[in-house]
């Protein structure tokens, strides 16, 4: 393996817009993100399906899903 070609990885503090913080390893010292697993609608269960043409109901009816 060649020397001096790999980046220097260090601890990075990631801060989300919701206030959640966590640690990762990367080449940057700090990161700021807009959305994380604590506030993303998919992970929190508050995801809403926008269905303008009734496709979701048609799918559920076709495959006998609730």
N, C-alpha and C positions, 0 to 999 in steps of 0.2 A: 504494500500500500504506500502510495506517495505521501510525503509529508507536506504540510502547509497548504493543502488544497481544500480542506474541510472548514466550514464556518465555525465560529466560536458560539456554541449554544450556552445560554444562560437562563436563569429563572425570569419569567415574565409575568407581571400582574395584569390580568385582563379585567377591565371594568366595563360593565354593561350600562346602558342608559337607565335601566330599572334600579340600579344600585348594587346588583349582584357582582361580586368579585371572585376570581379564582386564579390559580397559578398554573402555568404551562411552561414548557421549555421551548425557546425559540431564539432567534438572533436579535430580537428587539428587547428593550428594557420594559416598556409598558405598551399596552394596547387599549383602545377604546372602541367598543362595538355598540351597535344599535339594538340588537336583539340576541337573547341567549336562551338556553333551555329552560330557564325559570320563568320567562315572560312570553315565550313563543306560543301562539294559540294552539298549535298542534300538540305540544307537550303538556300544556295546562288543561286541555280538554274543553276549551272555550271556542274551538274552531267552529265556524259557521259556514255551511255550504250554501253558496249562492246558486239558485236554480231558477232560471228565467223561463225555461221551456218545459219544465216538468220531467226532465230526464232522470233525476234521482228517483222520483216516485215510480216512473215507468220501469227502471232497472229493478227496484225493490219488488215491484209487483211481478215482474217476469221471473225472478228467481226466488220468489216466496220468502223474502227477507222482511221481517217485521213491518 
